[in-house]
Amino acid sequence: MKYADEFRDKEIALGLAKAIRAAADPQKHYRFMEFCGGHTHAISRYGLEDMLPKNVRMIHGPGCPVCVLPAGRIDMAIRLAERPDVILCVYGDLMRVPGSPGASLLKAKARGADIRMVYSTIDAIRIAEDNPGREVVFFAIGFETTTPPTAVMIRLAEKKQLENFTVFCNHVLTPPAMQNILESPDIRNVGRVEIDGFVGPAHVSTIIGTAPYEFFAEEFGKPVVIAGFEPLDMMQAILMLVRQVNEDRHEVENQYSRAVNRDGNLRAKEEVSDIFELRDQFEWRGLGQVPYSGLKLKRVYAIYDAEVRFDMHELRVDDNPACECGAILRGVKKPVDCKLFGTVCTPETPMGSCMVSSEGACAAHWTYGRFRDHQQRRVS
Amino acid sequence: MKAYQRKLDIRNGCVDLSHGSGGRAMAQLISGLFHEAFGNEWLARGNDQSAFDVGAGRMVMTTDGYVVSPLFFPGGNIGSLAVHGTVNDIAVAGARPLYLSASFIIEEGFRFADLKMIAESMGEAARTAGVHIVTGDTKVVERGKADGLFISTAGVGVVPHGLDLSAENARVGDRVLISGTLGDHGVAIMSKRQNLAFETEIVSDSAALNDLVAKMVEAGGRGIRLMRDPTRGGLAATLNEIAQQSDLGFHLREEAIPVKPGVAAACELLGLDPLHVANEGKLVAIVAPENAAAVLAAMRAHPLGRDAADIGEAVADDHHFVQMATSFGGGRIVDWLSGEQLPRIC
């Protein structure tokens, strides 16, 4: 497949693996967090762990928007969808995300709520046009990458003067979450593992550019390498991080220069800042409340804000107390350290955020990597 | 005297509730449309059932419901699929499929022209596969109750004495053979979904595999431990199922697994794994190592097995993992599909 196979070449991969082995100091430990679920998926899907030396360990971060959506927001959406006048439009991967125990959009749909799976924001607009007598709500979710399409959709709704269309906004931001992982008060409860560097987001960075990470690298003294989602991108980024650690540097480097520049997509950023503003705080499943990490619609666009139109109130649902997602997301624990992993918590019946989507740390390990647990056990 | 006062208006007419009520309209639909398309001596006798001889061997029986959406897709329609699917379920037992039943649940308002096209595809698929549709049923339901048309087919066939293909026959060291490229059917269907339409040259692989199976059995005999057709859930589901039933694991090589570039590209775009995508004209065979080369050669000599490949082997594994060496150089599990990615694919 052109433009994809070039970034999955085995020979180049073996060369990079060799270079990483040569560069990694056997006396040192290298613990790198890949923030994005896309990276977690690539690591697991291509078996990258098998190609890294033992002292280079990848910690899977919270960068999967579906995974970190708190159960309360799902409950809010379910409550909304149960109104007979509402059609709720969602992306398919949200359907199985657990709300409060036993609840999900999939189950609500089975019970009769009008929930429709869409593949793009345009589909939701079309549904609103086709159903003038109903209230059509789009469940907006995602990091900086998916926020511009939501902004464009609101512009389109404005242009078409659609009065039956609103957005339930759950857009979140990457840099505040990265910061939270290193300095949140929760760390006292879950302990911490030193993170020696970050593989920075791919698609998110095409929008926001590399500049937002500069403060982060400087302030926390951690190297950041922005990397693409292909496995060779990952291997090269890991090599770049190893070299930064060896040379005691903490800079923002851009491995994904074929798509990312320093300033990002100015037009997209402008659209987003026209329509959205920061929430004081937003809850992340597994991380808790993270200050200034979520977006909401500005007051001038309140007519498109489902939370305003339907007077929605914040719902809180506590995570299962045995769930170790918080510690796993910070690299303190591994999926197998959680009592729920693979017992009551599986991709079919996820309990915690890390098991929700295939980009979550636990789901990726369960789906692609759990054979290694047994290999290790057999050896020891 | 004419049996019916007016001919069925195939071009402009459509099914209404009277076509399911047991009256003259139903009789006319059955004889004018279905018998016409399936044409055989058993149907011509017009009994409530059909009687036939099956010859020596053990009988094989299977049934399947078809609810695919859309009804027409590149490479086939619900009718041809309803024949191929049931024929293949019989064939992978190493059996010769013989007779099918076909039951139709039709929504009122369904166009005769579409129904005729579907029935004719069924007739043609049956003739190509060498089977006869010998009994059937027609029901009509109100608008909105059946999304156009559902078809259910059942089939019987005969497997020679001594041939008993089943998962418990698999042994450590057996080879895993597949008959061709994976994911064609699923991608062809998806490309026509209303809210997902994308341009692709991929057509469904929907086909009857009984002739291919006959050639394989000829070449491999009892060296063939079992065969399955990897439909919903794709190759991943089929191999996981076999691993559990046979108390083994599998080791696959990703590089050896044939996937068309167009299918790979569509899967890339939609975030799917071709190993999870449905096939309707492919089979996977677990074959004793000493017979694998002969069976593979027989597959490749057949038009439906041109791209056949040896993709891995059965291994001892208490956990029944299907593992794969990725083409990138690492290892991974090939797990069951979780969740409902592609409803109503067949």
Interface residues (C-beta under 8 A of the other chain):
Chain A: M1 A4 R8 K10 A13 L14 A17 S44 R45 Y46 G47 L48 E49 D50 M51 G92 M95 R96 L106 V118 Y119 D123 P231 T346 P347 E348 S358 W366 T367 Y368 G369 R370 F371 R372 H374
Chain B: N195 L196 P261 A264 A265 E268 H319 F321 Q323 A325 T326 S327 F328 G329 G330 G331 R332 I333 D335 S338 G339 E340 Q341
